[in-house]
Amino acid sequence: MKYEMSPEEKRLAALAWAAGLLLLGIVILVDLGVHHHPHFERDGLTFDTLPEFYPLFGFGAAFVFIIVAKTLAIALKRKDTFYADD
């Protein structure tokens, strides 16, 4: 049985997505105006001086966390009757 969202829930979901994308856009625009001090410039690595490196790094880290969490959920999943006293 598939869950159907009510029109109110659909409206709120669309509003939440719009608010999240607006916030993401604001963060990216603000990040363009911030001067970042490179930490690894003396070693010849300048990846942290690239524009938008930090938001992309954060997105990549969040993506990895989600993949790890989903993998752990599959590995740790138990049947519904696991704790049953049969």
N, C-alpha and C positions, 0 to 999 in steps of 0.2 A: 504494500500500500504506500503510495507516494504522498507526501505532505504537500498540500496546496496552500500557498500564502493568500491571505485575504488582501483585498485592494489596499487597505490601510497599511498592512505589513509590507506590501510591495512599494508603496510610496515612501515609507520610512527607510527601507533598504536602499532605494534610489537616492534618498536624501543623505544617508550615511556615506554612500559611495561618492557622491558629489562633494560632500564636506571633506572626506579623506583626500580626494584628488586635489581639491583647492588648497588644503593644508600642505600637501606634497609640493605643489607648484610654488607656494609661498616659501617653503624651506629651500627649494632649489634656487629661487631668485635671490633670497637673502644670502645663500652660500656663495653666489657669484661675487658678492661685494665684500666678502670677508677675506682678509689676507692671511693665508696659512703659512706657517714657518716650516720649511721642509726639515725632516728629522734625519734623513739618510742621504743628504746631498753630498756630504764629504766622501761617502762610500761609492759614489757614482750612480746611485739609485735615485731617480727623480720621479718615481711614480706618484709620490704624495704631493707633487707640485702640479699634477694634471688638474685641469678644472673638473669639478664635480667628482673627484676621487673619493672623498669621504661619504657622500650619499650613496655612491655605487658600492663602496666597501660595506656600508651598513646594509644595503639591500642584499648583497651577496651573503653576508653573515646570516641575515634573517632567513634567506632561502635555504642555506645549509641547515640551520636549526629546524626548519619545518621538515626537511627531508629526513633528518635524524629522528625527529619525534615520530613521524609516520612509520619509519622503519622499526623503531622500538615498539610502537603500538602493535604492529603486526607480529613481532617476535614475542611479545608478552601477552598476546590475546589468549583468552581461555574460553572454553565452551560455556554456554549458559548454565549447564548442569554441573559445572566444576565443583561447586560447594554444596551440591545436593547430598542429602543423607539417604541415598538409595541402598 
